[in-house]
């Protein structure tokens, strides 16, 4: 397995983990009060947008040649950091609810 394939698998696993986390947050939001539910749903929507962005980056990576994928790696890492930050922010807000 190439380094590119290993990297893709790692990113896909992280996306799958984030999708599962969103499902947990949706369940938690459904049990929240009306005001809290609205705020939680906004956070979930933001997270879903971030995950969609991650999927797009993963798609770009899969389409990249073996020679050019390294150039995308930095951009993808930046996107992943942004997604991780969004999940961290959401997690801290959900704990307050």
HUPE-V533045 format. One record per backbone hydrogen bond with DSSP energy under -0.5 kcal/mol. CO is the residue of the C=O (numbers start at 1). NH is the residue of the N-H. E is the energy in kcal/mol with one decimal. If there is no record, write none. Layout:
{{CO;NH;E} {CO;NH;E}}
This chain:
{{2;6;-2.2} {3;7;-2.4} {4;8;-2.6} {5;9;-2.4} {6;10;-2.2} {7;11;-2.4} {8;12;-2.7} {9;13;-2.4} {10;14;-1.9} {11;15;-2.4} {12;16;-2.5} {13;17;-2.1} {14;18;-2.5} {15;19;-2.4} {16;20;-2.1} {17;21;-2.1} {18;22;-2.4} {19;23;-2.0} {20;24;-1.9} {21;25;-2.4} {22;26;-2.4} {23;27;-1.9} {24;28;-2.2} {25;29;-2.6} {26;30;-1.9} {27;31;-0.7} {28;31;-0.8} {29;32;-1.4} {33;37;-3.1} {34;38;-2.0} {35;39;-1.8} {36;40;-2.7} {37;41;-2.6} {38;42;-1.7} {39;43;-2.1} {40;44;-2.7} {41;45;-2.4} {42;46;-2.2} {43;47;-2.4} {44;48;-2.7} {45;49;-2.0} {46;50;-2.1} {47;51;-2.6} {48;52;-2.2} {49;53;-2.2} {50;54;-2.2} {51;55;-2.4} {52;56;-2.1} {53;57;-2.1} {54;58;-2.3} {55;59;-2.3} {56;60;-2.3} {57;61;-2.2} {58;62;-2.4} {59;63;-1.7} {60;64;-1.0} {61;64;-0.7} {65;69;-1.6} {68;71;-1.1} {68;72;-0.8} {69;72;-0.6} {69;73;-1.2} {70;74;-0.7} {71;75;-0.5} {72;76;-2.8} {73;77;-2.6} {74;78;-1.9} {75;79;-2.0} {76;80;-2.8} {77;81;-2.2} {78;82;-1.9} {79;83;-2.3} {80;84;-2.8} {81;85;-2.2} {82;86;-2.1} {83;87;-2.4} {84;88;-2.3} {85;89;-2.6} {86;90;-2.4} {87;91;-2.6} {88;92;-2.0} {89;93;-1.9} {90;94;-2.8} {91;95;-1.8} {92;96;-0.7} {93;97;-0.7} {94;97;-0.7}}
